[in-house]
Amino acid sequence: MANHKSALKRIRQNEKRKLRNRYYHKTARTALKVLRNETEKSVATEQLPKVISLLDKLVKKNIIHKNKAANLKSKLTKHVNKLA
């Protein structure tokens, strides 16, 4: 265990950030799941920009990699366009 004051603070900060990042990541996964399971094209078309925005925010906060976000956005867009 660290004894320096700054190291103890760093440990506290890392724990807070880990919990926050886990929450954002789980929220995004849930949103993706909801969009993937959507069968109504109009509803999916409304949800798509919100999910894309959510992914972009995760990239900005370095929670997911930008290429992963790009791949997810591409797959989701194809899925929504394929709905009848």
Summary of the structure (lengths in Angstrom):
residues: 84
radius of gyration: 17.2
end to end distance: 57.9
largest distance: 61.4
contacts: 204
relative contact order: 0.13
helix: 82%
strand: 0%
